[in-house]
Amino acid sequence: ATQSAYPAAPAHGGAIQFEGRPQLLSVDQFSREAVEDLFRVADMMQPIARRQKISRVLEGAVLGNLFFEASTRTRVSFGAAFCRLGGSVCDTTGFTFSSMAKGESIYDTSRVLSGYVDALVVRHPEQGSVAEFARATNIPVINGGDGPGEHPSQALLDLYTIQREFSRLGKIVDGAHIALVGDLKYGRTVHSLSKLLALYRNLRFTLISPPSLEMPTYIVEQLGRHNHVVVQTENLRAGLQGADVVYATRIQKERFADESFEGYTPEFQINQALVDAVCGPETLIMHPLPRDGRPGANDLSTDLNHDSRLAIFRQTDNGIPVRMAIFATLMGVEHQVRHSMRDA
Ligand code: CP
């Protein structure tokens, strides 16, 4: 990708809007104020996400969860978040079980489903395709990942996790050193997270990848325009020095036309020996997951599983309150949640 597929839309206060409608397609829609408003709603959702409290603010509402690419976390956590607020979920997974396999267009699919459900979450292999769903309907549409484009809800839960972990450690996001490692070309989560972090001040980004998998130029330039320091390197050990956050990614093999992952060797793996050698006691180790657990895989080693710096399962847990906050905000019920809560 050479440029963002999404025009920026204004975000006023807690509203998440795209072309004047309540839709979440890109992190470009967010101001820092809008991010912080959303995170306050996510904090309020925590006891409901943990089933200490119950709220039924979305009772009677139905979510269409359309996943045309593989997913575990995003699909299930969006569904669980909707159910936690009292709603119901209809899932469609894969093209095979959708009439798009018979040639139905995105426009027709979106228009038809608007008559059945109250919100859509869509994952699709083509960049910009979720915006096409959104343009065909007035119901809220959420981008659950569009090819190598964006994954805004993942970036929001990643940033929410960074803020919560930093708060526990007495740190703030402004001034932090963020090291992004791996497939920065096709990894949509690092695209969205970089753009969201760009809203903060005086960050240092170290972008560690082989030349064939570098971060798209338009994102590097966007970080530079916001006066962040950006260093691009192939040297994993040197790049991790002094990092407050190490964010590893999986190589996105499914987005390669062929099987050549030039320059991507086991030296790019984040493992216990490396973390102990070059990271500090408060460095956060993050990954959007899934990590590739097959022999020879090289993103994030399981030997870190019992290291408290590994924040990956705190990230996945935070997916529920953040996605509940996204639904509540898009559907305009965020102010009713507190009054609707009762003990579980
Ligand atoms: N992080 C993420 O998008 O995971 P899934 O592909 O399992 O949804």
Residues whose N, C-alpha, C, O or C-beta is under 5 A from the ligand:
A	BS01	CP	A70 S71 T72 R73 T74 R75 P288 L289 P290
